[in-house]
Structures are given as C-alpha cells and as structure tokens.
Amino acid sequence: MDLLNTLVDKGLRRELPTREEALAVLATSDDDLLDVVAAAGKVRRHWFGRRVKLNYLVNLKSGLCPEDCSYCSQRLGSDTGILKYTWLKPDEASQAAAAGLAGGAKRVCLVASGRGPTDRDVDRVAGTIKAIKEQNEGVEVCACLGLLSDGQAERLREAGADAYNHNLNTSEGTYADITTTHTYADRVDTVNKAHAAGLSACSGLIAGMGESDEDLVDVVFSLRALDPDSVPVNFLIPVEGTPLAKEWNLTPQRCLRILAMVRFVCPDVEVRIAGGREVHLRTMQPLALNLANSIFLGDYLTTEGQAGKADLEMIADAGFEVEGTGEVTLPEHRATAGTAAGACGSHAGAGCGSHEGAGCGSHEGAEGAGCGPVCGSHESAGANEARTDLVAVRRRGAGTDLAPNA
C-alpha cells in the first residue's frame, strides 16, 4: 500500500504526515489492519526497539473535584461510588509507589484531583517526591496536579520532579462539549509552563467520547505542535454515574488504528497506552505493543486494571522486554536536545510533542478511562457492545488498607 510506505518513510525521517494521510490511516479497512500495524511497528522499532516502559499511578487525592469533565468519575457532583480521600502522607505515597517499582515500573505518576494545586499543595507533593526519590534510586517521577500557576512548575522541578502530565484530551473545536469549567487554552498553557520549567512534558488524548476522525487528527496534530516527550492515548471507559456513561464507541480495530495514527504523527515520542486498554483492546492488547512503547502497570486512579503479573507476561509473550531503569527512553536526539535546552525533548519540531480523572489535571490514565479486570462471559456480545463487566471501581492500593495491584 503506497500510503503505508510513505508513512513509514516519513516516520523514519521524523517528517510530519499530511492531515489527509493521518485521516486515511483511520479509514483503513479491517482487511488492511495488520498491514497498518506492521508499518507503524517499523517506525516504533526504529526509535524504541522492542522496549516497553512501565509506569505506575499513585492517586494522592481522590474525588471531590470542582471541575465538570464529562469523562471523569471524580467530577463535580459525580455519583460513581469511587474511593474518596484527601492527601496521602509522603510515606504513604512512597509505600504505594514502591509496589509499582517492585513490579518493574521505572516512572511513578503522582496524581491529585482538583482544578490545580495551591502553593501548599505543591509543598506537599514536593515532600512526596523527595521521599520517593530518596528511597528508590533511578526512579522517574511525573506530577499530575491540574492547571499550574506561575512558578509552580519550577518549584516541582526543584523538588526533583522529572515530568509533568496535562492532557489536551480532545480537539479544540469540541473541548467545550466535554468540559465547561476550564478551557482548552488553559491546558495548552499548563503544558507550556512545564516545558519552560525544564520538566519533561507529557500530554495526550482520550478517544471514544463521540469525536470524529477529524477531531482525533486535530488533537494529535496539536500535540505534535506542543512537542511533549510522551503522549498517553486513553480509551474512554464509560463509568456509570458520568455524563458519558452510554458512550461505547470503540472496537479493538478502531483502537489499533488510532494508535497507529498517533505513532505516524509522533514517530520518535513515547506513545503510551493508558486507561481503557483492557476494556477496548481486550485480547488485541499484545498487537498494540507494536505501536506503543509504554503502558501503565496495574490499577488506574479510580478503577482496576489488568493484574500486574498478566501485564509482564503479555509483554514477554509478545516478544518485547521491559525497559530498565538504566535505559534512556527517548531517542538520543530528543534526550540530548532536552538536556542541552534544560527542558524536555526536542523542541525543533522533530517529535510529536507533547492521567485518569484527576479532575482538570492528571489524565494520564484518563479518568473514566480506567480499566477493570478482564472477566465475564460475553460470547454473544457485539464488537462495540457495552462491556460494563470489564469496569470495576478500585478498592485496593492507595487510600485503602489493601495491597495494591502491581
């Protein structure tokens, strides 16, 4: 297929595809799907080999968010039955992080619900970052706290944070249909603040909220322009009690096409399969590792994920390997550019650029895009039929007395 040969060539040169080419990937047929995966897999392997980076979420503060993000189980006025608790103490957060690190994660993502942190909140998180770094050599820490005020990104950097996550989630044109309590421009501003402070920027999207192919291409092209180092791709889990509870629009094939399109537009960037992979990719998850080079290990913020042991077995069985703490995730040209500039990534247009419902802020696992255990019998279920049996509210790990899933 000429389209795929063109996209592979552009991906190896870090050249931006045209919008028409990106849309064409999303429009490919099921008969061509394996060819699409194979082509995008060439780009993935060129820049990242067969390594898979593991990330682990710690929900520092759950629920009670004043924002109205339609996808989020922690949103204002939600009635989803999730865990609700205020800030974990530094030692509690460090203990939770240790479970994920023991399971093979090299990055810990510290997430808190809310519009954005107060200066006192930044001090709290700074103490938690220091505790985790002191107890775990070589760990990366990403903060995901919402909209940042001036100077807060710099303070997080000084405290030892390596990265900051703030997703765009959807296209600028449809953003107001999803959230009304803050704007798309607010999110862009926070990603830029992270860049300017020397933090590695992490920003991605949520697919499956009723958006069009054009919306998906719009947001991915916007991410490429922002040039973050990592792009989480979340697949909406319609959590009961949220406005999007009836939106079951994804199939495994659709998810693979979306991941392939993101890889072609963002060839040399860490593409992460975030919330929703167990629910929407299901048995096709191993194929997705040919497109993305990063996943979350274990549970998400408010929902349960696949067993950590199953994640590790899946990676090995698919012929991939877990990325070690001593390995550099990004290709040399991006990592070197980030070091030279005192910021993240290559900001010369070389890469794509850029957490589960932490209110306005941390949608790295996309709130409402968390996943449940793969269980239940649905032999007669249609390809895009609601699979509410795969969604389970998290009742273990951070904020509880039970051991985490890692």
N, C-alpha and C positions, 0 to 999 in steps of 0.2 A: 504494500500500500504506500503510494507516494507520500501521503500525509505523514505517516509514521516515520518514514525515512528522513523526511525534512525535519520533523520534531526531534528525532534523535540527534541529527547533525547540529541543530541549534542548541540542544541541551548540553552537548559536549563542548560547545563554544561559549556557553553561558549567554546565548543570544535570546532575546525576548521573542516568543512566538507572536503572531498576529492574533487579534481577537477572533477572527474567523477560524483560525486553526484551533484555538482553545475551545471554541464552541463546537467545532467538528468532532473533537475528542468525546465530548459529552453526548453527541448524537450518533456515535458508532453503534452498530448492531451487536446483539449477543453473539452472533457468529464470528465477529471480529474481536471479541473481548480479550481472548488470550493473546492475540497479536498486539493489542494495545498494552496489556500488562507486560509482555515481553519487551516491547520497545521502551516503555518507561523504565523497566527494570535495567536496561542497559545504561540509562542515564544515572539511575540510583547507584548501581555498582561502580560506575566510573568515578563518582565523587565520594562514595562511602563504603565501597567494598561490600562485604556481607555482614557488617557490624550492625547490631541493634542496640541503641541506647535505651536504658531503663530509667524511668522517672517515677518518683513516689510522692503522692499528695498527702499533706497533713493539714487538716481543716482546723485552723487555730480558733475560729469563732464561727459558730454555725447558726443560721437562721436569723430572723428578726431584722431583715434588710429593708431599708426605706425605699429602695428602687422598685420599679414595676416591670422588669424584664419578663416578657411573656413566657420564656422558655424555662424560667428558673424556679426551682422548688423552694428557694429561700426568699422569694419576692414578697413585697409588701402585701399583707393580707392573705398569704397563701395558707391553704389547709391541706397540707400534704403528709402530715404525720412524721416529718423528718426529725432527727435529733436537733435540739436547740440548746446551745450553751454559750457562755461568754468566754473570754480569752483563756486559753490554756497557759499555764505557767511554763517558763522556759524549760524546766526539767521534764515536764510532762510532754512538751512538744519534741524535745530531744529524744525521749524514750520512744515516742511514736515513730520518729524518723529512723531510729536505729533498726527498727523491724524491717523497713524497706531497704535500707542499706545492706542488711544481712542477707536479704533476698537477691541482691545483685544490682540494686539501683545505684547510679552514680550522681543523680541530681535529686534533691529534695525540694518540693514546691510548697512553700508556706502560704496558705490561703486564708483570707478572712472576709466574711460577708460585710457588706456595707457600701455606701457611696464612695467612700475614700477614707484614708486614715487621718486621725488627728495627729498633732505632733507627739502627744503622749503615746498614741498607738505605735508610732514609728519607734519611739524609745523601747516599747515592749518588744516589738519584733526585732529590734537591734540586739536586745539581750538574748532572744531565742537564737538568732543567727550565730552569735558568739558561742553560745553553749553547744550548738550542733557542730560548729567548726572545731572547737577545742576537743571534742570527743570523737571526731571522725575525720581522720586525715584524708585530704584529697577530695572531700565531698563538694559538689557544687550546690549552691543554694539560690533558688529563684523565689522572689517575693511577689505575691499576687494580692494586692490590697485595695484595688479600686483606683479611682481618679486621684492623681497626685497633685499636690500644691507645690508651688515654687520652693526649691531647696530640699524637698523630701527625698527625691531620688538620690541626690548627693549624699544625704545622711545614711541612706540604706547602703550605698556603695562603701562609705567609710566604715560601716559596721561589718562589712565583709560579704554583702550580697553580691552574687555574680551576675544575676539576671533579674529582669522584671517582666511579668506577663500582663498583658492587657489586650484582649481580643477585639477586633473590629466586628466580628460575628456575622454581619450581613452587609449588603451593599448600602452605600449612602442613600440611594433612592428609596430603599424600603425600610431604612432604620427606624423611622418614626412609627411604622406599623408594629414594631416589636417592642420598643421602649419609648416612653414619653418623659421620663424624669431626668434624662440627660441626653446629650446629642452625640451624633457620630463624630462631630468635630472635637468634642470633649475627649473621646477615645484616642483620636489621632494625636491630640495634644499630649496625652499621657505617654504614648509610645515615643514621641519625640523627646519628652523630658527624660525618659530612660536612656535613650541614645546619648543625649547631651551630657548626662552624668557619667558616662562610661560604663553603664550596665549593658549587658547583652540583652537586646530586646527580643521578646517572644510575643507574637501576635498572630491570631488565626481566625477561624471561622466556625460557624455551626451550619451544617447542611440539614435539610429536611424540614424547614419551617414554612414550606409552601412557596419558596422562592423559585424563580425561573432560571433557566440556563444562563441567561444574560446577567442576572443578579450574581450568580456564582462566579462568572468570569469577571464581573466588575470588582467584587471584593478581593479576588485573588490578584488581579492586576493592581489594585490599590495597595495590597500587602507588598507586592514586589517593589512598588514605588517607595514604600516606607523602609524597606530593606532590613527587616529583623533577621536574626540568626536562626530562629526556629519558628515554624508555622504549625501549630496544633490544628488538626482537622477533626472537629467534633461532629457526630451524627446525633441529631436530636433524639432523646428519649422522651416521649410524651408522658410526663409524670401526672398521674391523677391529681386534680386539685390546682393545675395550672391552666392558663388560657389555651395552651397548645396541646392539651391532653388528647385531642382527637386527630392530631396530625401524624398519620402513619404513611409517609410518602416514599420511603426508601426501600430499595431492594439491594441484595448483595452486589448485583451487577452495577447498579447505579453508584454505589459507594466506591467500587473499584474504578469506575470511570472518573469520578470526582478526584480521587487520589492521584490517578494518572495525570489528569489535567493540572493539578497543583504541582506535581513533580516536573512536568514540562515547562511550566511558567517559572518555577522556583527550583532550578536544577541542582544548585550547589548548597542548598539550605536544608537544615534539619527539618524534615517533614515528619510530624508526629501524629500517629493515630491516637486520638484522645477518646473522650467519652462516646459511648454508643457502639463500639466495635463489636462487642459480644452480641448485642441485640440486633444489629442490622447486617453486619458481615457474616455473623454466625460461623458456619463451617468453612467459609471462604476467608477467614482471618489469615491463614498462612500465605495465601496468594498476595494479600495486601502487604506483606513484608517485602515483596519485590518492588514496592512503590515507596513505602515509607521506611525510614531508618531509625524510628524512635517510637516507643509506646509507653503507656503508664502500666506500672506493675500493681496488681492487687486492686483494692477498692478505690472508689472515687470519693467525692466530698460528702454526698448525702445518699449515695446508692452503692450497692455492692457490685464488684467486678468479678471477673473470672478468677479462680484460685491462682495465687502466685505460682505455685508449682506447675499448674497447667500452662501458664504463660511461658515458663522456662522450657518445658517440654515441647511446646509448639515451635519455639524459636529453633531449638536443636533439630527437631524432626524436619523442619523446612529447609535445613541446610545453612542456617545462619548462626552467628555467635554473639554472645553478649559483649558489649563494649566495656572494656576495663577502665578503671579509674585513671590509669596512667596513659590512656589513649586520648588524643585530641579529636573531638567530634567533627569539627568543621574542616573542610579542605584547607591546605596551607595558605592559599592566597587570601581566604577570608579571615583565618585566625591571625595571620601576620598583619593584615590591614587593621584588624581590631586592636592589636597590641600597639601598632605604630600610632594610631589615632587616639589611643586612650579610650576607645569606645568599642562597641561591638560590631563585628562583621565588616564586610566590605561595602562602604557607602558610595561606591562609584557606579552604582547601577549593575553590579556584577551578579547579585544574587536575588532571591525573592524578597528578601526583606520582610520581614517583619523584622478559665480553668473551671470548672464545673460550678455552679452557681454561687459564686461569692458575690452576690449582688452585682453592683456595677462593675466590679473589678476583676476577679480572677476566674476567668472561664477556661482555664487550661483543660479542664475535664468537662467543660460546658455544663452548667447547671441544667438539670433536666436532661443532660446528656450523659448522665451516669449510667452504669450498666448493672444488670442483675445477673444472677447465676444462670448458667445455661442448663435449663431443666425443663421439665414438662413435655407432654406428648402432643404434637400438632401435626400429625401425618397429613391431615387434610387441609391445613392452613394454606392460603394463597400466598404468593410471593411477597405481597406487600400488605398482608392482613395484620391487624393489630396483634402484637405479641406481648401482651401485658404480663404473661407468665415469666418473661425474662427480666422484669424490673422488680428489684427488691430494695427497700429502704435500708440503708446501712444502720446496723445496730451493734457494731463492734468497732474496735480500734479507738481512735481519738475521740475523747468526750465520753467514753464508756470505761467499764472495768474489764472488758473482754479483750482478748488478744486480737491484734489486727490481722487482716489477710495480706500476707506479703510473701 
